[in-house]
Amino acid sequence: GTSSPTAAAVADQIPRRPAPPAMAPPSSEEPAAAQSAGAGAISKVLVVIAMQTEALPLVTRFQLVEAAADESIFPKGAPWTRYHGDYKGLHIDLVWPGKDPVLGVDSVGTVSAALVTYASIQLLKPDLIINAGTAGGFKVVFSLYQMFDATVCALQFCSSSVLLRFRPEEQVLGMSS
């Protein structure tokens, strides 16, 4: 009889993506605030939140405004929502995946979180990315954070207070002891 090809033989036939080009050094087109504050200064913050009920308290607290449909940075038809504004010298963009157009519920989960986060990183070029609440896909998106040399933090909501903590790579990738 004929034998089936091994998994390795099949894997060798799968076309491979070429390695991404090396990242270019930062351009001199950075905001003046970032240049004047020195290297690594944070001036643009992206907050990714999975659910509208988690987003609204932050929208209210930081007096963010919802981007009008005609000024959306996202692809036409994407249900993603962006709030933006300035607070204490920082530009804040808060995004959430929006509601499922068929079921009318928040689009939670790793796929929607990864998509809205990737698009937001590409379009907004944040200095700091905060994954807040139940925003899924943190492990998937972590490599994107590293690729764009952004600082990664996680927010946990504790009753009425907000706890901010840094998450080392080992912890995020599940390698902590």
Buried (B, 14 or more C-beta within 10 A) or exposed (E): EEEEEEEEEEEEEEEEEEEEEEEEEEEEEBBEBBBEEEEEEBBBBBBBBBBBEBBBBBBEEBEBEEBEEEEEBBEEEBBBBBBBBEEEEBBBBBBBBBBEEEEEEBBBBBEBBBBBBBBBBEBBEBBBBBBBBBBBBBEBBBEBBEEBEBBBBBBEBEEEEEEEEEBEEEEBEEEEE
